[in-house]
Amino acid sequence: MIYLFYFSIILIANIIQTTDIIKFFTLMGQVQPNFILLIVIFVNIQEKNSIIGEGTGFLVGLLEDVLSVGLFGLNAFLKTIISFVVNLFKGKFYIDNFFFAFLFVFLVSILYSLFYLILESVLVGNIPFGQNFIQLAFPSALYNGILAPLVFPFLKRVRNKIILFNKGK
């Protein structure tokens, strides 16, 4: 049942991220949160088994690659790497605290953006790295950081209710 919950929030995040719905969350004409990345971080923090988290990162990234027009495989690779990084630091940050949830997601988002821009520059070339980082990646990381302490407690509450419901059966 918990995996159905994960699948549902991943599907919702993908629909929001890859359709015009994202326009409702866009600030300053171009800054968008990365809901898919938020869900990947959430699943990796909540799951004790790092293989489930990293597998989720890979599958979510692969789904994102299928639904987008960018470099195929880039999102699957990066979401897997980010899942691994999140698992390395899992338990060292208390994300139930507003500040630490913000800080952790902000830093992971910065790392994701750096990896993405570096790989895109190497594979595609001619990408204005500094300009993209300052105008898009940094504000998007701030946006993700601000959303995390608002979204994670809600998702955690729903996840815990599902676990309790399953134990009661």
C-alpha positions as CSV (number, residue, x, y, z in Angstrom):
1,M,0.0,0.0,0.0
2,I,2.9,2.4,0.8
3,Y,4.3,1.8,-2.7
4,L,0.9,2.8,-4.2
5,F,1.2,6.0,-2.2
6,Y,4.7,6.6,-3.6
7,F,3.5,5.8,-7.1
8,S,0.6,8.2,-6.7
9,I,2.7,11.2,-5.5
10,I,5.3,10.5,-8.2
11,L,2.6,10.4,-10.9
12,I,1.1,13.7,-9.6
13,A,4.5,15.4,-9.4
14,N,5.3,14.2,-13.0
15,I,1.9,15.5,-14.3
16,I,2.5,18.9,-12.6
17,Q,6.1,19.1,-13.8
18,T,5.5,18.1,-17.4
19,T,2.2,19.9,-18.2
20,D,1.0,23.4,-18.2
21,I,0.0,23.1,-14.5
22,I,3.6,24.1,-13.7
23,K,2.8,27.6,-14.9
24,F,0.7,28.1,-11.8
25,F,3.9,27.6,-9.7
26,T,6.2,29.7,-11.9
27,L,7.7,32.8,-10.3
28,M,9.3,35.7,-12.2
29,G,8.4,34.1,-15.5
30,Q,10.9,31.3,-15.3
31,V,11.7,30.0,-11.8
32,Q,9.9,26.7,-11.1
33,P,10.1,24.2,-8.2
34,N,11.2,20.7,-9.0
35,F,8.4,18.7,-7.6
36,I,9.9,15.5,-8.9
37,L,13.1,16.1,-7.1
38,L,11.2,16.9,-3.9
39,I,9.4,13.6,-4.1
40,V,12.7,11.7,-4.7
41,I,14.2,13.4,-1.7
42,F,11.2,12.6,0.4
43,V,11.1,8.9,-0.5
44,N,14.8,8.5,0.1
45,I,14.5,10.1,3.6
46,Q,11.5,8.0,4.6
47,E,12.6,4.6,3.3
48,K,15.1,2.6,5.5
49,N,16.2,0.5,2.5
50,S,18.5,2.7,0.3
51,I,17.9,0.3,-2.6
52,I,14.2,1.3,-2.7
53,G,15.1,5.0,-2.6
54,E,17.8,4.7,-5.3
55,G,15.5,2.5,-7.4
56,T,12.8,5.1,-7.0
57,G,15.2,7.8,-8.1
58,F,16.1,5.9,-11.2
59,L,12.5,5.0,-12.2
60,V,11.3,8.5,-11.5
61,G,14.1,10.0,-13.6
62,L,13.4,7.5,-16.4
63,L,9.8,8.4,-16.4
64,E,10.8,12.1,-16.5
65,D,13.1,11.3,-19.4
66,V,10.3,9.6,-21.3
67,L,7.9,12.5,-20.8
68,S,10.4,15.3,-21.6
69,V,12.4,16.3,-24.7
70,G,15.8,16.7,-23.0
71,L,18.8,14.3,-23.1
72,F,17.4,10.8,-22.6
73,G,18.8,9.1,-19.5
74,L,20.1,12.3,-17.9
75,N,17.3,12.6,-15.4
76,A,17.5,8.8,-14.6
77,F,21.2,9.1,-14.0
78,L,21.0,12.3,-11.9
79,K,18.0,11.2,-9.8
80,T,19.9,8.0,-9.0
81,I,23.0,9.9,-8.0
82,I,20.9,12.4,-5.9
83,S,19.2,9.4,-4.2
84,F,22.6,8.0,-3.3
85,V,23.7,11.3,-1.9
86,V,20.5,11.7,0.1
87,N,21.0,8.2,1.6
88,L,24.5,9.1,2.6
89,F,23.3,12.0,4.7
90,K,20.0,10.4,5.8
91,G,19.8,10.5,9.6
92,K,22.3,13.3,9.9
93,F,19.7,16.0,9.3
94,Y,16.5,16.2,11.3
95,I,14.1,17.3,8.5
96,D,11.1,17.7,10.7
97,N,12.6,21.0,11.7
98,F,11.7,23.8,9.3
99,F,15.2,25.2,9.0
100,F,16.9,21.8,8.5
101,A,14.3,20.7,5.9
102,F,14.9,23.9,4.0
103,L,18.7,23.7,4.2
104,F,18.9,20.0,3.3
105,V,16.6,20.3,0.3
106,F,18.2,23.6,-0.8
107,L,21.7,22.0,-0.8
108,V,20.5,18.8,-2.5
109,S,18.7,21.0,-5.2
110,I,21.9,23.0,-5.7
111,L,23.9,19.8,-6.1
112,Y,21.3,18.4,-8.6
113,S,21.4,21.7,-10.6
114,L,25.2,21.7,-10.6
115,F,25.4,18.1,-11.9
116,Y,22.7,18.8,-14.4
117,L,24.3,21.9,-15.8
118,I,27.7,20.4,-15.9
119,L,26.5,17.3,-17.7
120,E,24.4,19.3,-20.1
121,S,27.3,21.6,-20.9
122,V,29.6,18.6,-21.6
123,L,27.0,16.6,-23.6
124,V,25.3,19.5,-25.5
125,G,27.9,22.2,-25.3
126,N,27.4,26.0,-25.6
127,I,25.3,26.2,-22.4
128,P,25.7,29.5,-20.5
129,F,26.5,27.7,-17.2
130,G,26.9,30.7,-14.9
131,Q,23.8,32.5,-16.3
132,N,21.6,29.4,-16.0
133,F,22.9,28.8,-12.5
134,I,22.2,32.3,-11.2
135,Q,18.9,32.9,-13.1
136,L,17.4,29.4,-12.8
137,A,19.1,26.9,-10.6
138,F,19.7,29.0,-7.5
139,P,16.2,30.5,-7.4
140,S,14.7,27.0,-8.1
141,A,16.7,25.6,-5.2
142,L,15.4,28.3,-2.9
143,Y,11.9,27.6,-4.1
144,N,12.4,23.8,-3.4
145,G,13.9,24.6,0.0
146,I,10.9,26.7,0.9
147,L,8.4,24.1,-0.3
148,A,10.0,21.2,1.5
149,P,9.1,22.1,5.1
150,L,5.5,22.7,3.9
151,V,5.1,19.6,1.7
152,F,7.1,17.0,3.7
153,P,5.1,17.0,6.9
154,F,1.9,16.5,4.9
155,L,3.3,13.7,2.9
156,K,4.8,12.1,6.1
157,R,1.4,12.3,7.9
158,V,-0.3,10.6,5.0
159,R,2.5,7.9,4.8
160,N,2.2,7.2,8.5
161,K,-1.5,6.9,8.3
162,I,-1.2,4.3,5.5
163,I,1.4,2.4,7.6
164,L,-0.9,2.4,10.6
165,F,-3.9,1.3,8.5
166,N,-1.9,-1.6,7.1
167,K,-0.8,-2.7,10.6
168,G,-4.4,-2.7,11.7
169,K,-5.4,-5.2,9.0
